[in-house]
Amino acid sequence: MTRAQPGSPRQERAVQHLPSSIDAVQTLLAGQGYVASRALATVVFLSLRLGRPLFLEGEAGVGKTEIAKVLASALGRRLIRLQCHEGMDAASAVCEWNFAAQMIAIRTAEAGGGADAQTLRAELFTEDYLIERPLLAAMRPQAGGPPVLLIDELDRSDEPFEAFLLEALSDFQVTIPELGSVKAPAPPIVILTSNRTREVHDALKRRCLYHWVDYPGFERELEILRARAPEAQDRLSREVVAFVQRLRSEDLFKKPGVAETIDWCKCLLALDVIQLSPEVIADTLGAILKYQDDIQKLQGSEAKKLLDEVKKGLVFT
C-alpha cells in the first residue's frame, strides 16, 4: 500500500485502459509501488468494472488515500480531491459564486447605464462567475477520461453533508440552483475514505462497494517497505517492520500505521543506522508515535524489552 510520487496534474499523462482482471489490478498498482492485498485488488476491480463508488474504511496510515492517488497516476486520469472537514457545505464541495466579480459587473453596468435588472441578473449567474469546487469539477468532461474523485476522510464531515452526497453518488450529478443539474457524461472513479471516528450512514454506504483496509501482516508490510525504501538493508527493514508490528499489540492511544513504518525507516537511513538499538529507538520515537503518553510508555527499559522480543523472533539470512 505504497506509491511513487505522481506527476503534476498539468503534465501529460499516458491514458491507460481499465484493468481486465484482479491480477491486472495488482500489477497496475504494483507498477506504482503500491502493494495491494488480493481482497483490496478485488474490490478495486469490481469498482472499476461496475462503475460503483468504493468506500474504504480503516485506521489512519494504512493506504486508503493512496489507492486513489495511484489509480489516477496509473490510469492517466486527473485526480480531484475533496478533503472533508467539519462544517463542509455545498459552497466548499460543489461551487460558489464569485461575488467580487459580480459586484464589479453590477457597478460597471450602473455606471454605464447598461442592461436592465432582469438581463443583468441573467448575465451574472452564468459559468463566467462560477468558482468550481471538487464535486462539480468531477462531473465535467476530462481530456484523459473520467477523473478519479477522492472524497477523503468523510467521517470528519457532518451528517447533513452525507445526505448532500447521495445525489452525487447515485446519479453522478450535482444541482446548482441557479443553473440546474450538471450530470457527468461518464461516471468518475469515486473513492471515499474514513478513519471511522464516527459511523457513516447506511444510506451512503449502500451506494458504494465497501472494504476495510487493515494493518498488513509482516511479509506484506516488509514488501511495502522494500518498495518505498529499497536502499534499506534487509536486516534493518525486518527489524523496523517487526518492531512496529509489536508496537501495535501494545495499549497505545494511536497505533502506528504503515505510513509511520516508512517514515521511521527513512529517518533511520538518514541517520546511517544499520540496525535497531534501544538508544536509536528512544531518539526517533517521534517518527512512529505522535502522542506524548505513548512515547512515555516506551521510555527506559520498555523499548529494550520490546526490541529483545523482536530480535528473538527474527531470522536473518
SEKOL-346667 format. One line per 5 residues: their letters; for each residue x, y, z of N, C-alpha, C. Coordinates in Angstrom, 2 decimals. Example, Ala and Ser with C-alpha at 12.3 -4.5 7.8 and 13.67 -1.06 7.14 Angstrom:
<rs>
as = 13.19:-5.69:7.80:12.30:-4.50:7.80:13.20:-3.30:7.80; 12.85:-2.25:7.08:13.67:-1.06:7.14:12.90:0.03:7.87 .
</rs>
This chain:
<rs>
mtraq = 0.82:-1.18:0.00:0.00:0.00:0.00:0.86:1.24:0.00; 1.68:1.31:-1.03:2.57:2.44:-1.18:2.53:2.91:-2.61; 3.16:4.00:-2.84:3.09:4.54:-4.19:4.30:5.41:-4.47; 4.57:5.55:-5.78:5.54:6.54:-6.22:4.85:7.88:-6.29; 5.62:8.95:-6.19:5.03:10.28:-6.24:4.44:10.54:-7.62 .
pgspr = 3.17:10.98:-7.70:2.57:11.24:-9.01:3.11:12.52:-9.60; 2.97:12.63:-10.91:3.38:13.85:-11.57:2.34:14.94:-11.37; 2.68:16.14:-11.75:1.75:17.24:-11.67:0.55:16.97:-12.57; -0.68:17.40:-12.15:-1.85:17.18:-12.99:-1.75:17.91:-14.32; -0.82:18.86:-14.42:-0.67:19.59:-15.68:0.24:18.85:-16.65 .
qerav = 0.98:17.87:-16.14:1.83:17.10:-17.02:0.98:16.19:-17.90; 1.49:15.88:-19.08:0.77:14.96:-19.95:0.82:13.56:-19.36; -0.30:12.85:-19.41:-0.38:11.50:-18.87:-0.64:10.52:-20.00; -0.10:9.34:-19.84:-0.40:8.27:-20.78:-1.66:7.57:-20.30; -2.76:7.77:-21.00:-4.04:7.22:-20.57:-4.05:5.71:-20.76 .
qhlps = -4.41:4.99:-19.72:-4.45:3.53:-19.75:-5.89:3.04:-19.74; -6.12:1.89:-20.36:-7.44:1.26:-20.28:-7.61:0.65:-18.90; -8.86:0.47:-18.48:-9.12:-0.13:-17.18:-8.64:-1.56:-17.17; -8.07:-2.03:-16.05:-7.58:-3.41:-15.98:-8.70:-4.41:-16.18; -8.39:-5.53:-16.81:-9.41:-6.51:-17.19:-9.54:-7.67:-16.21 .
sidav = -8.72:-7.68:-15.14:-8.79:-8.77:-14.17:-8.23:-8.30:-12.84; -8.44:-9.11:-11.81:-7.91:-8.78:-10.49:-6.39:-8.78:-10.52; -5.82:-9.76:-11.21:-4.35:-9.81:-11.33:-3.82:-8.56:-12.03; -4.57:-8.09:-13.02:-4.15:-6.89:-13.74:-4.18:-5.66:-12.83; -5.16:-5.63:-11.91:-5.22:-4.53:-10.94:-3.99:-4.56:-10.04 .
qtlla = -3.64:-5.74:-9.53:-2.46:-5.85:-8.68:-1.20:-5.44:-9.42; -1.10:-5.84:-10.67:0.06:-5.47:-11.48:0.09:-3.96:-11.73; -1.07:-3.39:-12.03:-1.17:-1.95:-12.27:-0.72:-1.17:-11.04; -1.21:-1.57:-9.86:-0.85:-0.87:-8.63:0.61:-1.09:-8.27; 1.08:-2.32:-8.48:2.48:-2.62:-8.19:3.42:-1.77:-9.04 .
gqgyv = 2.98:-1.45:-10.24:3.78:-0.59:-11.11:3.96:0.81:-10.56; 3.08:1.20:-9.63:3.18:2.49:-8.97:3.77:2.37:-7.56; 4.27:1.18:-7.23:4.86:0.96:-5.92:3.86:0.72:-4.82; 2.63:0.36:-5.18:1.57:0.12:-4.19:1.34:-1.38:-4.07; 1.57:-1.94:-2.90:1.43:-3.37:-2.67:0.04:-3.63:-2.11 .
asral = -0.85:-4.17:-2.93:-2.24:-4.38:-2.53:-2.51:-5.84:-2.23; -3.32:-6.09:-1.22:-3.76:-7.45:-0.93:-4.71:-7.91:-2.03; -4.92:-9.22:-2.11:-5.84:-9.77:-3.11:-7.25:-9.24:-2.88; -7.65:-9.13:-1.62:-9.01:-8.66:-1.31:-9.20:-7.22:-1.76; -8.21:-6.37:-1.51:-8.31:-4.97:-1.93:-8.31:-4.87:-3.44 .
atvvf = -7.45:-5.63:-4.11:-7.41:-5.61:-5.57:-8.74:-6.06:-6.16; -9.40:-7.01:-5.50:-10.69:-7.50:-5.98:-11.75:-6.41:-5.93; -11.84:-5.72:-4.80:-12.88:-4.70:-4.68:-12.59:-3.49:-5.57; -11.31:-3.19:-5.80:-10.96:-2.13:-6.74:-11.37:-2.53:-8.16; -11.10:-3.78:-8.53:-11.50:-4.27:-9.85:-13.01:-4.16:-10.04 .
lslrl = -13.77:-4.59:-9.03:-15.23:-4.53:-9.13:-15.73:-3.10:-9.21; -15.11:-2.21:-8.47:-15.50:-0.80:-8.52:-15.28:-0.23:-9.91; -14.13:-0.55:-10.52:-13.84:-0.06:-11.86:-14.76:-0.71:-12.90; -14.99:-2.01:-12.76:-15.80:-2.73:-13.75:-17.28:-2.32:-13.69; -17.80:-2.13:-12.47:-19.23:-1.83:-12.30:-19.53:-0.34:-12.25 .
grplf = -18.50:0.49:-12.17:-18.72:1.93:-12.08:-19.33:2.35:-10.77; -19.00:1.62:-9.70:-19.56:1.91:-8.38:-18.53:2.63:-7.52; -18.96:3.61:-6.70:-18.03:4.23:-5.75:-17.46:3.17:-4.80; -16.24:3.40:-4.35:-15.57:2.48:-3.43:-15.36:3.18:-2.10; -15.92:2.60:-1.04:-15.81:3.18:0.31:-14.77:2.37:1.09 .
legea = -13.68:3.04:1.48:-12.61:2.38:2.21:-12.55:2.91:3.64; -12.64:1.99:4.59:-12.53:2.34:6.00:-11.32:1.66:6.60; -10.77:2.24:7.65:-9.62:1.64:8.32:-8.88:2.66:9.14; -7.88:2.20:9.86:-7.07:3.11:10.66:-6.29:4.06:9.76; -5.88:5.18:10.34:-5.08:6.15:9.59:-3.74:5.54:9.21 .
gvgkt = -3.27:5.85:8.02:-1.94:5.43:7.60:-1.83:4.05:7.02; -2.97:3.45:6.62:-2.90:2.09:6.07:-3.02:2.06:4.54; -3.12:3.22:3.91:-3.08:3.26:2.45:-4.41:3.53:1.76; -5.40:4.05:2.49:-6.71:4.29:1.87:-6.64:5.44:0.87; -6.08:6.56:1.28:-5.97:7.71:0.39:-5.05:7.40:-0.79 .
eiakv = -4.00:6.64:-0.53:-3.02:6.35:-1.57:-3.62:5.60:-2.74; -4.64:4.77:-2.48:-5.21:3.97:-3.58:-5.79:4.87:-4.65; -6.40:5.99:-4.25:-6.93:6.93:-5.24:-5.79:7.59:-6.02; -4.74:7.94:-5.31:-3.61:8.60:-5.97:-2.93:7.69:-6.98; -2.72:6.44:-6.60:-2.02:5.54:-7.53:-2.91:5.17:-8.72 .
lasal = -4.22:5.05:-8.49:-5.12:4.77:-9.60:-5.09:5.91:-10.62; -5.14:7.14:-10.13:-5.11:8.28:-11.04:-3.81:8.30:-11.84; -2.71:8.05:-11.15:-1.41:8.06:-11.82:-1.29:6.90:-12.81; -1.71:5.70:-12.38:-1.56:4.52:-13.23:-2.47:4.56:-14.45; -3.68:5.12:-14.30:-4.64:5.16:-15.40:-4.52:6.42:-16.24 .
grrli = -3.66:7.36:-15.81:-3.52:8.60:-16.57:-4.72:9.49:-16.45; -5.41:9.43:-15.31:-6.60:10.25:-15.09:-6.27:11.43:-14.16; -7.07:12.45:-14.24:-6.94:13.58:-13.32:-7.42:13.15:-11.94; -6.69:13.52:-10.90:-7.12:13.27:-9.53:-7.76:14.54:-8.97; -9.00:14.42:-8.52:-9.72:15.54:-7.91:-9.99:15.15:-6.47 .
rlqch = -9.48:15.93:-5.53:-9.56:15.58:-4.11:-10.48:16.54:-3.36; -11.43:15.96:-2.65:-12.29:16.73:-1.76:-11.93:16.33:-0.33; -11.20:17.20:0.36:-10.78:16.93:1.74:-11.91:17.36:2.68; -12.51:16.41:3.35:-13.67:16.71:4.19:-13.24:17.32:5.52; -14.14:18.14:6.06:-13.89:18.77:7.36:-15.23:19.14:7.98 .
egmda = -15.21:19.45:9.24:-16.44:19.82:9.95:-17.01:21.10:9.36; -18.31:21.12:9.16:-18.98:22.31:8.64:-18.95:22.42:7.12; -18.50:21.38:6.44:-18.45:21.41:4.97:-19.86:21.55:4.39; -20.00:22.37:3.35:-21.30:22.59:2.72:-21.13:22.57:1.21; -22.24:22.88:0.51:-22.23:22.83:-0.95:-21.25:23.84:-1.54 .
asavc = -21.09:24.99:-0.90:-20.20:26.01:-1.44:-18.76:25.53:-1.49; -18.35:24.77:-0.48:-16.97:24.30:-0.45:-16.78:22.99:-1.21; -17.88:22.29:-1.50:-17.78:20.99:-2.17:-18.14:21.06:-3.66; -19.13:21.88:-4.02:-19.61:21.92:-5.41:-19.14:23.20:-6.12; -19.61:24.34:-5.67:-19.25:25.59:-6.32:-19.72:26.75:-5.47 .
ewnfa = -19.24:27.91:-5.81:-19.76:29.15:-5.22:-19.64:30.25:-6.26; -20.40:31.30:-6.03:-20.38:32.41:-6.97:-19.29:33.40:-6.61; -18.68:33.96:-7.62:-17.62:34.94:-7.43:-18.28:36.30:-7.18; -18.59:36.54:-5.91:-19.35:37.75:-5.58:-18.58:39.03:-5.90; -17.28:39.00:-5.73:-16.48:40.20:-6.02:-16.59:40.56:-7.51 .
aqmia = -16.48:39.56:-8.37:-16.59:39.82:-9.81:-18.01:40.25:-10.18; -19.00:39.65:-9.51:-20.38:40.05:-9.77:-20.63:41.51:-9.38; -20.08:41.92:-8.24:-20.27:43.31:-7.80:-19.60:44.29:-8.77; -18.45:43.92:-9.28:-17.78:44.79:-10.26:-18.63:44.92:-11.52; -19.23:43.79:-11.94:-20.09:43.82:-13.13:-21.30:44.70:-12.90 .
irtae = -21.86:44.62:-11.69:-23.03:45.46:-11.36:-22.66:46.94:-11.38; -21.53:47.26:-10.73:-21.11:48.67:-10.69:-20.80:49.19:-12.09; -20.20:48.35:-12.91:-19.88:48.75:-14.29:-21.15:49.01:-15.08; -22.15:48.11:-14.89:-23.42:48.27:-15.61:-24.14:49.54:-15.16; -24.11:49.80:-13.84:-24.76:51.00:-13.31:-24.10:52.27:-13.84 .
aggga = -22.75:52.26:-13.85:-22.02:53.45:-14.31:-22.26:53.72:-15.79; -22.45:52.66:-16.55:-22.63:52.83:-17.99:-24.08:52.91:-18.41; -24.99:52.85:-17.42:-26.41:52.88:-17.76:-26.80:51.73:-18.66; -26.24:50.55:-18.37:-26.40:49.40:-19.25:-27.69:48.63:-19.05; -27.56:47.28:-18.99:-28.69:46.35:-19.03:-29.64:46.57:-17.87 .
daqtl = -30.92:46.21:-18.11:-31.91:46.28:-17.05:-31.63:45.19:-16.02; -32.34:45.24:-14.89:-32.06:44.35:-13.76:-32.22:42.88:-14.13; -33.26:42.55:-14.89:-33.51:41.15:-15.24:-32.41:40.60:-16.15; -32.01:41.39:-17.12:-30.95:40.96:-18.02:-29.63:40.84:-17.28; -29.37:41.81:-16.39:-28.13:41.79:-15.63:-28.06:40.56:-14.74 .
raelf = -29.19:40.22:-14.11:-29.21:39.05:-13.22:-28.91:37.78:-14.02; -29.48:37.68:-15.21:-29.24:36.51:-16.05:-27.77:36.41:-16.45; -27.15:37.55:-16.67:-25.74:37.55:-17.06:-24.81:37.23:-15.90; -25.23:37.61:-14.68:-24.38:37.41:-13.51:-24.29:35.95:-13.08; -25.40:35.21:-13.26:-25.42:33.82:-12.82:-25.19:32.89:-14.00 .
tedyl = -23.98:33.01:-14.53:-23.54:32.16:-15.63:-22.21:31.52:-15.24; -21.72:30.65:-16.10:-20.46:29.94:-15.84:-19.30:30.91:-15.65; -19.40:32.11:-16.25:-18.31:33.08:-16.15:-18.03:33.50:-14.72; -19.04:33.43:-13.87:-18.89:33.89:-12.49:-18.91:32.73:-11.49; -18.76:31.52:-11.98:-18.83:30.34:-11.13:-17.42:29.90:-10.72 .
ierpl = -17.23:29.71:-9.43:-15.97:29.16:-8.92:-16.18:27.67:-8.68; -15.50:26.87:-9.45:-15.71:25.43:-9.44:-14.98:24.78:-8.28; -15.69:23.91:-7.54:-15.11:23.13:-6.46:-15.05:21.65:-6.88; -14.46:20.76:-6.05:-14.17:19.39:-6.49:-15.34:18.59:-7.05; -16.51:18.61:-6.42:-17.60:17.77:-6.91:-18.06:18.20:-8.30 .
laamr = -18.15:19.49:-8.52:-18.55:19.96:-9.85:-17.46:19.65:-10.87; -16.21:19.83:-10.49:-15.10:19.54:-11.41:-15.12:18.07:-11.83; -15.49:17.18:-10.90:-15.52:15.75:-11.21:-16.61:15.39:-12.20; -17.62:16.24:-12.33:-18.71:15.97:-13.26:-18.44:16.53:-14.66; -17.37:17.27:-14.81:-17.03:17.84:-16.12:-16.29:16.82:-16.98 .
pqagg = -16.41:16.93:-18.29:-15.60:16.08:-19.18:-14.12:16.37:-18.99; -13.31:15.31:-19.01:-11.87:15.46:-18.83:-11.15:14.88:-20.05; -10.04:15.47:-20.39:-9.32:15.07:-21.60:-8.87:13.61:-21.53; -8.45:13.14:-20.36:-7.94:11.78:-20.25:-8.98:10.75:-19.87; -10.26:11.13:-19.89:-11.32:10.23:-19.45:-11.83:10.65:-18.08 .
ppvll = -12.87:9.97:-17.57:-13.44:10.34:-16.27:-12.37:10.40:-15.19; -12.39:11.43:-14.34:-11.33:11.59:-13.34:-11.51:10.63:-12.17; -10.50:10.59:-11.32:-10.60:9.89:-10.04:-11.00:10.93:-8.99; -12.16:10.75:-8.39:-12.65:11.67:-7.36:-12.38:11.05:-6.00; -11.53:11.69:-5.22:-11.21:11.23:-3.87:-11.97:12.09:-2.86 .
ideld = -12.91:11.47:-2.15:-13.63:12.14:-1.06:-12.98:11.64:0.23; -12.04:12.42:0.74:-11.13:11.93:1.78:-11.61:12.28:3.18; -11.52:11.29:4.07:-11.88:11.43:5.48:-13.31:11.94:5.64; -14.23:11.21:5.04:-15.64:11.58:5.10:-16.15:11.68:6.53; -15.59:10.88:7.43:-16.03:10.89:8.82:-15.77:12.21:9.52 .
rsdep = -14.93:13.07:8.94:-14.68:14.38:9.54:-15.79:15.38:9.21; -16.60:15.09:8.22:-17.69:16.00:7.85:-18.90:15.74:8.75; -19.93:16.56:8.59:-21.16:16.42:9.37:-22.14:15.51:8.63; -23.09:14.95:9.38:-24.07:14.06:8.77:-24.88:14.72:7.66; -25.29:16.00:7.79:-26.03:16.61:6.67:-25.26:16.60:5.35 .
feafl = -23.94:16.66:5.42:-23.16:16.63:4.19:-23.24:15.27:3.53; -23.34:14.20:4.32:-23.53:12.87:3.75:-24.79:12.83:2.90; -25.87:13.41:3.44:-27.13:13.43:2.69:-26.97:14.18:1.38; -26.19:15.25:1.41:-25.94:16.03:0.21:-25.21:15.19:-0.85; -24.35:14.28:-0.40:-23.57:13.46:-1.33:-24.39:12.40:-2.05 .
leals = -25.56:12.09:-1.53:-26.34:10.98:-2.08:-26.64:11.19:-3.56; -26.99:12.41:-3.95:-27.28:12.69:-5.36:-26.03:12.47:-6.22; -24.90:12.95:-5.73:-23.66:12.83:-6.50:-23.26:11.38:-6.69; -23.46:10.54:-5.66:-23.03:9.14:-5.73:-24.06:8.25:-6.41; -25.33:8.65:-6.40:-26.37:7.84:-7.03:-26.46:8.12:-8.53 .
dfqvt = -26.52:9.40:-8.88:-26.77:9.80:-10.27:-25.56:10.44:-10.94; -24.47:10.58:-10.19:-23.28:11.25:-10.70:-23.63:12.61:-11.31; -24.34:13.37:-10.50:-24.69:14.73:-10.90:-24.78:15.61:-9.66; -24.65:16.91:-9.87:-24.85:17.89:-8.80:-25.82:18.94:-9.31; -26.53:19.55:-8.39:-27.52:20.55:-8.76:-27.10:21.91:-8.26 .
ipelg = -27.05:22.87:-9.18:-26.77:24.26:-8.85:-28.09:25.02:-9.02; -28.65:25.55:-7.94:-29.99:26.16:-8.02:-30.16:27.15:-9.18; -29.15:27.97:-9.42:-29.28:29.00:-10.47:-29.11:28.45:-11.88; -28.46:27.28:-12.01:-28.16:26.74:-13.34:-28.82:25.41:-13.63; -29.25:24.70:-12.60:-29.85:23.38:-12.79:-28.84:22.27:-12.51 .
svkap = -29.13:21.08:-13.01:-28.29:19.91:-12.73:-27.16:19.79:-13.74; -26.02:19.38:-13.24:-24.86:19.09:-14.09:-24.54:17.62:-13.91; -24.70:16.85:-14.98:-24.51:15.40:-14.92:-23.22:15.01:-15.63; -22.48:14.08:-15.02:-21.23:13.63:-15.62:-21.53:12.85:-16.90; -20.83:13.12:-18.00:-21.04:12.36:-19.24:-20.66:10.89:-19.07 .
appiv = -19.71:10.62:-18.18:-19.33:9.25:-17.80:-18.98:9.30:-16.32; -19.38:8.30:-15.55:-19.14:8.35:-14.10:-17.67:8.46:-13.75; -17.32:9.35:-12.83:-15.93:9.39:-12.36:-15.63:8.15:-11.52; -14.36:7.86:-11.34:-13.95:6.79:-10.43:-13.92:7.39:-9.03; -14.83:6.95:-8.17:-15.01:7.59:-6.87:-14.44:6.71:-5.76 .
iltsn = -13.55:7.29:-4.95:-13.00:6.62:-3.77:-13.34:7.48:-2.57; -14.04:6.89:-1.59:-14.32:7.57:-0.33:-13.52:6.90:0.77; -12.98:7.69:1.69:-12.23:7.10:2.80:-12.78:7.59:4.13; -12.58:6.76:5.14:-13.00:7.12:6.50:-12.07:6.46:7.50; -11.67:7.22:8.52:-10.88:6.66:9.62:-11.76:6.16:10.75 .
rtrev = -13.05:6.19:10.53:-14.07:5.68:11.45:-14.04:6.37:12.81; -13.85:7.69:12.78:-14.00:8.45:14.01:-15.48:8.58:14.37; -16.34:8.34:13.40:-17.78:8.20:13.63:-18.33:7.29:12.55; -19.53:6.77:12.77:-20.15:5.90:11.77:-20.73:6.72:10.63; -20.53:6.25:9.42:-21.14:6.86:8.24:-22.48:6.19:8.00 .
hdalk = -23.48:6.99:7.58:-24.85:6.49:7.46:-24.97:5.38:6.42; -25.87:4.43:6.71:-26.08:3.29:5.81:-26.52:3.72:4.42; -27.29:4.79:4.32:-27.80:5.23:3.02:-26.65:5.55:2.06; -25.57:6.10:2.59:-24.42:6.40:1.73:-23.63:5.13:1.45; -23.46:4.28:2.46:-22.69:3.05:2.27:-23.35:2.13:1.23 .
rrcly = -24.68:2.13:1.18:-25.38:1.26:0.23:-25.10:1.64:-1.21; -24.68:2.84:-1.44:-24.37:3.28:-2.80:-22.94:2.93:-3.21; -22.21:2.30:-2.31:-20.79:2.03:-2.56:-20.46:0.55:-2.37; -19.37:0.13:-2.96:-18.72:-1.11:-2.55:-17.87:-0.78:-1.33; -17.76:-1.72:-0.40:-17.12:-1.45:0.89:-15.93:-2.37:1.10 .
hwvdy = -14.88:-1.80:1.70:-13.73:-2.63:2.08:-13.05:-2.03:3.31; -12.74:-2.90:4.28:-11.99:-2.48:5.46:-10.51:-2.72:5.17; -9.72:-1.66:5.23:-8.28:-1.75:4.98:-7.59:-1.92:6.33; -7.07:-3.12:6.57:-6.47:-3.45:7.86:-4.96:-3.27:7.80; -4.34:-3.34:8.99:-2.88:-3.36:9.01:-2.40:-4.62:8.29 .
pgfer = -1.34:-4.52:7.50:-0.85:-5.71:6.79:-0.10:-6.65:7.72; 0.01:-7.91:7.31:0.85:-8.85:8.02:2.33:-8.52:7.81; 3.19:-9.27:8.50:4.63:-8.98:8.47:5.19:-8.99:7.05; 4.93:-10.05:6.29:5.55:-10.19:4.97:5.09:-9.11:4.02; 3.80:-8.77:4.07:3.32:-7.74:3.14:3.82:-6.36:3.55 .
eleil = 3.89:-6.09:4.85:4.43:-4.79:5.26:5.91:-4.69:4.91; 6.63:-5.81:5.01:8.03:-5.82:4.61:8.16:-5.55:3.11; 7.26:-6.13:2.33:7.26:-5.88:0.88:6.98:-4.41:0.59; 6.06:-3.82:1.35:5.74:-2.40:1.19:6.96:-1.55:1.50; 7.61:-1.86:2.60:8.79:-1.08:3.00:9.91:-1.21:1.97 .
rarap = 10.09:-2.39:1.43:11.12:-2.57:0.41:10.82:-1.75:-0.84; 9.52:-1.59:-1.15:9.13:-0.80:-2.32:9.37:0.69:-2.08; 9.17:1.14:-0.85:9.28:2.58:-0.56:10.66:2.99:-0.07; 11.39:2.06:0.52:12.74:2.37:1.00:13.70:1.27:0.56; 13.88:1.12:-0.74:14.69:0.00:-1.25:16.16:0.07:-0.84 .
eaqdr = 16.62:1.25:-0.42:18.02:1.38:-0.04:18.31:0.80:1.35; 17.26:0.50:2.12:17.46:-0.08:3.46:17.93:-1.52:3.35; 18.90:-1.89:4.17:19.35:-3.27:4.20:18.26:-4.17:4.77; 18.32:-5.44:4.39:17.27:-6.38:4.79:17.14:-6.48:6.30; 18.23:-6.48:7.01:18.18:-6.61:8.46:17.41:-5.45:9.08 .
lsrev = 17.74:-4.23:8.66:17.07:-3.06:9.22:15.58:-3.08:8.87; 15.25:-3.41:7.63:13.84:-3.45:7.21:13.05:-4.44:8.06; 13.61:-5.61:8.28:12.93:-6.63:9.08:12.76:-6.18:10.52; 13.79:-5.57:11.09:13.68:-5.11:12.47:12.65:-4.00:12.60; 12.63:-3.08:11.65:11.67:-1.97:11.68:10.24:-2.49:11.61 .
vafvq = 9.96:-3.36:10.65:8.61:-3.89:10.49:8.20:-4.70:11.71; 9.10:-5.56:12.20:8.77:-6.38:13.36:8.52:-5.53:14.60; 9.32:-4.47:14.79:9.14:-3.62:15.96:7.83:-2.86:15.88; 7.51:-2.31:14.71:6.24:-1.58:14.56:5.05:-2.51:14.77; 5.13:-3.72:14.23:4.04:-4.67:14.42:3.90:-5.04:15.89 .
rlrse = 5.03:-5.15:16.59:4.96:-5.43:18.04:4.34:-4.25:18.77; 4.64:-3.04:18.36:4.05:-1.85:18.98:2.53:-1.85:18.86; 2.03:-2.32:17.73:0.59:-2.30:17.51:-0.17:-3.20:18.49; 0.53:-4.13:19.11:-0.11:-5.00:20.09:-0.13:-4.37:21.48; 0.56:-3.21:21.65:0.58:-2.51:22.92:-0.68:-1.66:23.06 .
dlfkk = -0.97:-1.27:24.29:-2.13:-0.42:24.58:-1.73:1.04:24.34; -1.81:1.46:23.09:-1.41:2.80:22.71:-2.63:3.64:22.35; -2.52:4.95:22.54:-3.60:5.85:22.16:-3.76:5.88:20.65; -2.64:5.86:19.93:-2.67:5.84:18.46:-1.59:4.90:17.95; -2.04:3.78:17.40:-1.10:2.79:16.87:-0.46:3.32:15.58 .
pgvae = 0.81:3.03:15.36:1.47:3.49:14.13:0.94:2.77:12.90; 0.74:3.51:11.82:0.29:2.92:10.56:1.47:2.56:9.68; 1.16:2.09:8.49:2.21:1.76:7.53:2.99:3.01:7.13; 2.30:4.13:7.06:2.98:5.38:6.73:4.07:5.70:7.74; 3.80:5.42:9.03:4.80:5.66:10.06:5.97:4.67:9.95 .
tidwc = 5.67:3.44:9.55:6.75:2.46:9.32:7.73:2.99:8.28; 7.18:3.52:7.18:8.02:4.04:6.09:8.78:5.27:6.55; 8.09:6.18:7.24:8.75:7.41:7.72:9.89:7.08:8.68; 9.65:6.13:9.57:10.66:5.79:10.56:11.90:5.20:9.88; 11.67:4.30:8.94:12.80:3.69:8.24:13.61:4.76:7.50 .
kclla = 12.95:5.72:6.88:13.67:6.78:6.17:14.45:7.66:7.14; 13.89:7.88:8.33:14.62:8.64:9.36:15.88:7.88:9.79; 15.74:6.58:9.97:16.89:5.76:10.37:17.97:5.77:9.29; 17.53:5.70:8.04:18.51:5.75:6.94:19.23:7.10:6.91; 18.50:8.16:7.20:19.12:9.49:7.22:20.16:9.59:8.32 .
ldviq = 20.01:8.78:9.37:20.97:8.76:10.48:22.04:7.68:10.30; 22.05:7.03:9.14:23.01:5.96:8.83:22.92:4.80:9.81; 21.71:4.52:10.28:21.50:3.39:11.18:21.42:2.11:10.35; 22.10:1.05:10.80:22.05:-0.23:10.08:21.30:-1.30:10.86; 21.08:-1.07:12.17:20.24:-1.97:12.95:19.72:-1.22:14.17 .
lspev = 18.59:-1.69:14.71:17.96:-1.00:15.82:18.71:-1.25:17.12; 18.66:-0.22:17.97:19.17:-0.32:19.33:18.22:0.48:20.23; 18.20:0.22:21.52:17.32:0.99:22.42:17.57:2.49:22.34; 18.83:2.89:22.17:19.16:4.31:22.10:18.59:4.96:20.83; 18.74:4.25:19.71:18.21:4.77:18.45:16.69:4.87:18.51 .
iadtl = 16.05:3.86:19.08:14.59:3.88:19.20:14.15:5.06:20.04; 14.81:5.29:21.19:14.44:6.41:22.07:14.59:7.75:21.35; 15.62:7.88:20.50:15.87:9.15:19.82:14.91:9.42:18.67; 14.27:8.37:18.13:13.46:8.53:16.91:12.00:8.15:17.10; 11.56:8.02:18.33:10.18:7.59:18.57:9.15:8.55:17.98 .
gailk = 9.52:9.81:17.84:8.58:10.78:17.29:8.22:10.53:15.84; 8.96:9.65:15.17:8.62:9.30:13.78:7.50:8.28:13.71; 7.29:7.51:14.78:6.26:6.46:14.74:5.12:6.68:15.73; 5.38:7.41:16.81:4.34:7.69:17.80:4.11:9.19:17.86; 2.85:9.59:17.88:2.51:11.01:17.76:1.87:11.58:19.03 .
yqddi = 1.84:10.81:20.09:1.28:11.29:21.36:2.30:11.06:22.47; 2.47:12.09:23.33:3.48:12.02:24.37:3.23:10.87:25.34; 1.97:10.59:25.64:1.67:9.48:26.55:2.17:8.16:25.99; 2.02:7.97:24.66:2.51:6.75:24.03:4.04:6.69:24.06; 4.67:7.84:23.82:6.14:7.88:23.82:6.69:7.56:25.20 .
qklqg = 6.03:8.07:26.24:6.49:7.83:27.60:6.44:6.35:27.97; 5.50:5.62:27.39:5.40:4.19:27.68:6.62:3.42:27.19; 7.31:3.98:26.18:8.48:3.29:25.61:9.80:3.82:26.14; 9.73:4.67:27.14:10.97:5.21:27.70:11.62:4.17:28.62; 12.90:4.37:28.89:13.61:3.50:29.81:13.82:2.10:29.26 .
seakk = 13.52:1.11:30.09:13.80:-0.28:29.74:12.74:-0.91:28.85; 11.59:-0.24:28.67:10.50:-0.83:27.91:10.87:-1.04:26.45; 11.54:-0.06:25.85:11.96:-0.19:24.45:12.94:-1.34:24.28; 13.87:-1.48:25.22:14.84:-2.57:25.15:14.15:-3.93:25.25; 13.16:-4.01:26.15:12.43:-5.27:26.31:11.71:-5.66:25.02 .
lldev = 11.03:-4.69:24.40:10.32:-4.97:23.15:11.30:-5.34:22.04; 12.42:-4.63:21.97:13.40:-4.91:20.93:14.00:-6.30:21.10; 14.27:-6.70:22.33:14.80:-8.05:22.59:13.81:-9.11:22.13; 12.51:-8.88:22.40:11.47:-9.82:21.96:11.45:-9.92:20.44; 11.55:-8.76:19.80:11.50:-8.71:18.33:12.67:-9.47:17.73 .
kkglv = 13.87:-9.23:18.24:15.07:-9.84:17.67:15.09:-11.36:17.87; 14.50:-11.82:18.96:14.43:-13.27:19.19:13.57:-13.96:18.15; 12.57:-13.24:17.66:11.65:-13.85:16.70:12.06:-13.69:15.26; 13.15:-12.96:15.00:13.58:-12.74:13.62:14.67:-13.71:13.22; 14.62:-14.10:11.95:15.65:-14.96:11.38:16.26:-14.22:10.21 .
ft = 17.57:-14.01:10.25:18.27:-13.28:9.19:19.07:-14.25:8.34; 19.06:-14.00:7.05:19.81:-14.87:6.13:21.14:-14.24:5.77 .
</rs>
